[in-house]
Amino acid sequence: MKRLTQTKENRDNYVVEENQIQPMESGFSGNAILKLAQYENFHEGLMREQEKISLEMQKLRSEGKTRTVMFKQLLANKLANSQTLILLETYGLR
């Protein structure tokens, strides 16, 4: 992956080249904005998936199906998603 940002004096100060963003009437667009949107879409999708998994697991729990393959797969997916969210939070992305 080619970075769109470069760090300057310290790691809390990043810049993008001017050709990576373009001003528009209603805000900005460009490659840097697209990458930000893709991250935000990914994060929102992951959070929606976690909620969906929780609801499905609760349904299976109420039916007494906690030992099924489906329940175990949902649990594994939830743990994998949780690990991804923790990793993102470690980098300051929540």
Buried (B, 14 or more C-beta within 10 A) or exposed (E): EEEBEEEEEEEEEEEBEEEBBEEEEEEEEBBBBEBEEEEEEEBEEBEEEBEEBEEBBEEBEEEEEEEEEEBEEBBEBBEEBEEBBEEBEEEEEE
